[in-house]
Amino acid sequence: MAIDTPAKIVILGAGPIGLEAALYARFLGYDVAVFEAGELAASVRRWGHVRMFTPFGMNRSPLGLAAIQAQDESYRPPADDELLAGRQWIDRYLAPLSQTDLLAEHIQTQTLVVAIGKEELLKGDMPGNDGSEDGADRGDWSFRILVRNADGEERVELADAVIDATGVFAGGANYLGHGGIPAVGELAAADLIDTRLPDILGKDRQHFAGKHTLLVGGGHSAATNAVALAQLAREASGTRVTWITRREGPAGAGGPIALIAGDRLPERAALARHANDLTRIGLAGQLQEASNGNHQAATGSVTYWPATVVEKVTGKVRSTADHEFTVELSGRHAGTYQFDRVLANTGFRPSNWIIEELQIHRCYATDGPMKLAAALLGQQSADCLDQTTCGPKTLLNPEPNYYILGAKSYGRRSNFLLSVGLEQIREVFTIIGDRETLNLYDNVKLSR
Ligand SMILES: Cc1cc2nc3c(=O)[nH]c(=O)nc-3n(C[C@H](O)[C@H](O)[C@H](O)COP(=O)(O)OP(=O)(O)OC[C@H]3O[C@@H](n4cnc5c(N)ncnc54)[C@H](O)[C@@H]3O)c2cc1C
């Protein structure tokens, strides 16, 4: 639904997509406020030590570069083909972007969005109107946004349009148990279970050194952790990993991680191969690690158990830094085992509680917004690089002027790419600005 400037657009989340969306809106002359629960790019900071698999050129917009360069002539961006770690991406691009005149005064960090509704309207009022008809609809009322700062003080902010770029981490990790529900005891042990990508070879080293870790998951996060733990095992004796996946590894992969034929992202391909090789080394116990040319014995530090699921988990605190887990597994390697660490890389879900009072139609399978989710069902390639955006109309929700972009727009699907998010931003502003051909990314000047 078209909104004339200088209307107010509130953006939820100062991750990469929230920042880029805010910049685009500011270039168009909208009044913008960005609310971020933590620090700038809080989610990316959590995996800041990990190298990205897409080159910098895919992770930045021409508008972003132009904004930084317009302010600081000495700014030298990373080369477009450079593979940055998350932390470098923040330091060399996202942070300078957030400090440009266009954005600096418009970002409020440590400001949690608690809930969103509409002035005067309840969720059930005026249903089924997506703003495409003439006459009054829910879009005539402002959004009412409850935010809370770091001191716990709450206030209400109003907005004409909202872009929700809160990502998927706030909703929490998917559960370990059968059918995606918690394993017996998992909720009670939740505080002791590690998730995400700890800095295993850096600041979290002592947490894993000399320990036996149960690693759960079959995606690239699990692969990254397996490779780091195997490296730690070479450096710190007694370090071991038992890696389980719900299903068998994909046919022909030689391990848990799917290989993409002719992968155009060498970093991703190398990670998958390395992780799969480790599981074969683990099985044989004494094989040499051929894939990366490291011929030191990797004497079975990684044991891989496919088709194995956590049935029950009990966590005990031995001391502040030391835990002990008793884990009952079912499936191929059924039995009861002891571990020092449980590291769950089972994926994440978006936090939809903030939109409970709005008319957002969510997909029953992915939890993503329905129109986009339905369109994505048609994209079945195993390679996220093959994705395209699905058109501006798929970004519309039954709630007029509420748009979900970025990783959250994919719900529980894990194949979102930043380059897709940038394209979503261009598309959403063709709706908000009511100009089908609007494309600031094409018309940008790169110098003052
Ligand atoms: C290890 C790793 C490597 C990756 N490498 C690549 C890569 O090479 N290429 C690629 O394309 N993608 C990569 N990704 C994925 C990419 O990082 C994410 O898709 C991207 O961060 C999504 O950006 P976003 O802005 O949508 O969400 P996020 O980065 O998750 O940002 C969301 C922000 O919203 C904030 N927030 C959440 N809830 C609230 C709330 N209620 N109120 C206020 N603020 C809130 C969060 O604190 C966060 O700062 C990688 C991911 C990981 C984990």
The ligand as an SDF file (V2000), in Angstrom:
LIG
                    3D

 53 58  0  0  0  0  0  0  0  0999 V2000
   27.6360  -18.6320   10.6350 C   0  0  0  0  0  0  0  0  0  0  0  0
   26.7570  -17.9420    9.6570 C   0  0  0  0  0  0  0  0  0  0  0  0
   27.2850  -17.5730    8.4430 C   0  0  0  0  0  0  0  0  0  0  0  0
   26.4890  -16.9400    7.5080 C   0  0  0  0  0  0  0  0  0  0  0  0
   27.0320  -16.5970    6.3070 N   0  0  0  0  0  0  0  0  0  0  0  0
   26.2410  -16.0530    5.3690 C   0  0  0  0  0  0  0  0  0  0  0  0
   26.7630  -15.7430    4.0780 C   0  0  0  0  0  0  0  0  0  0  0  0
   27.9280  -15.9570    3.7830 O   0  0  0  0  0  0  0  0  0  0  0  0
   25.9210  -15.1820    3.1610 N   0  0  0  0  0  0  0  0  0  0  0  0
   24.6040  -14.9470    3.4160 C   0  0  0  0  0  0  0  0  0  0  0  0
   23.8860  -14.4700    2.5380 O   0  0  0  0  0  0  0  0  0  0  0  0
   24.0810  -15.2340    4.6420 N   0  0  0  0  0  0  0  0  0  0  0  0
   24.8710  -15.7790    5.6000 C   0  0  0  0  0  0  0  0  0  0  0  0
   24.3410  -16.0810    6.8250 N   0  0  0  0  0  0  0  0  0  0  0  0
   22.9420  -15.7700    7.0870 C   0  0  0  0  0  0  0  0  0  0  0  0
   22.8200  -14.2780    7.4050 C   0  0  0  0  0  0  0  0  0  0  0  0
   23.7290  -13.8910    8.3630 O   0  0  0  0  0  0  0  0  0  0  0  0
   21.4710  -13.9740    7.9280 C   0  0  0  0  0  0  0  0  0  0  0  0
   20.5690  -14.3950    6.9770 O   0  0  0  0  0  0  0  0  0  0  0  0
   21.3470  -12.4680    8.1750 C   0  0  0  0  0  0  0  0  0  0  0  0
   21.9870  -12.1150    9.3740 O   0  0  0  0  0  0  0  0  0  0  0  0
   19.8950  -12.1120    8.2120 C   0  0  0  0  0  0  0  0  0  0  0  0
   19.8120  -10.7360    8.4360 O   0  0  0  0  0  0  0  0  0  0  0  0
   18.5290  -10.1030    9.0910 P   0  0  0  0  0  0  0  0  0  0  0  0
   18.8110   -8.6430    9.1920 O   0  0  0  0  0  0  0  0  0  0  0  0
   17.3190  -10.5490    8.3830 O   0  0  0  0  0  0  0  0  0  0  0  0
   18.4300  -10.7630   10.5520 O   0  0  0  0  0  0  0  0  0  0  0  0
   19.4930  -10.7310   11.7970 P   0  0  0  0  0  0  0  0  0  0  0  0
   20.8800  -10.5880   11.3170 O   0  0  0  0  0  0  0  0  0  0  0  0
   19.1390  -11.9070   12.5950 O   0  0  0  0  0  0  0  0  0  0  0  0
   19.0810   -9.3900   12.5250 O   0  0  0  0  0  0  0  0  0  0  0  0
   17.8950   -9.2870   13.2820 C   0  0  0  0  0  0  0  0  0  0  0  0
   18.0830   -8.2130   14.3480 C   0  0  0  0  0  0  0  0  0  0  0  0
   16.8210   -7.9990   14.9810 O   0  0  0  0  0  0  0  0  0  0  0  0
   17.0370   -7.8590   16.3880 C   0  0  0  0  0  0  0  0  0  0  0  0
   15.7870   -8.2260   17.0700 N   0  0  0  0  0  0  0  0  0  0  0  0
   15.2320   -9.4560   17.1680 C   0  0  0  0  0  0  0  0  0  0  0  0
   14.0720   -9.3850   17.8630 N   0  0  0  0  0  0  0  0  0  0  0  0
   13.8970   -8.0740   18.2100 C   0  0  0  0  0  0  0  0  0  0  0  0
   12.8900   -7.3720   18.9270 C   0  0  0  0  0  0  0  0  0  0  0  0
   11.8160   -7.9800   19.4240 N   0  0  0  0  0  0  0  0  0  0  0  0
   13.0350   -6.0340   19.0930 N   0  0  0  0  0  0  0  0  0  0  0  0
   14.1130   -5.3770   18.5560 C   0  0  0  0  0  0  0  0  0  0  0  0
   15.0950   -6.0070   17.8770 N   0  0  0  0  0  0  0  0  0  0  0  0
   14.9850   -7.3360   17.7000 C   0  0  0  0  0  0  0  0  0  0  0  0
   18.1880   -8.8110   16.6740 C   0  0  0  0  0  0  0  0  0  0  0  0
   18.8510   -8.4610   17.8700 O   0  0  0  0  0  0  0  0  0  0  0  0
   19.0620   -8.6300   15.4340 C   0  0  0  0  0  0  0  0  0  0  0  0
   20.0310   -7.6130   15.5900 O   0  0  0  0  0  0  0  0  0  0  0  0
   25.1270  -16.6960    7.7810 C   0  0  0  0  0  0  0  0  0  0  0  0
   24.6010  -17.0400    9.0320 C   0  0  0  0  0  0  0  0  0  0  0  0
   25.3990  -17.6730    9.9480 C   0  0  0  0  0  0  0  0  0  0  0  0
   24.7900  -18.0670   11.2600 C   0  0  0  0  0  0  0  0  0  0  0  0
  1  2  1  0
  2  3  1  0
  2 52  2  0
  3  4  2  0
  4  5  1  0
  4 50  1  0
  5  6  2  0
  6  7  1  0
  6 13  1  0
  7  8  2  0
  7  9  1  0
  9 10  1  0
 10 11  2  0
 10 12  1  0
 12 13  2  0
 13 14  1  0
 14 15  1  0
 14 50  1  0
 15 16  1  0
 16 17  1  0
 16 18  1  0
 18 19  1  0
 18 20  1  0
 20 21  1  0
 20 22  1  0
 22 23  1  0
 23 24  1  0
 24 25  2  0
 24 26  1  0
 24 27  1  0
 27 28  1  0
 28 29  2  0
 28 30  1  0
 28 31  1  0
 31 32  1  0
 32 33  1  0
 33 34  1  0
 33 48  1  0
 34 35  1  0
 35 36  1  0
 35 46  1  0
 36 37  1  0
 36 45  1  0
 37 38  2  0
 38 39  1  0
 39 40  1  0
 39 45  2  0
 40 41  1  0
 40 42  2  0
 42 43  1  0
 43 44  2  0
 44 45  1  0
 46 47  1  0
 46 48  1  0
 48 49  1  0
 50 51  2  0
 51 52  1  0
 52 53  1  0
M  END
$$$$
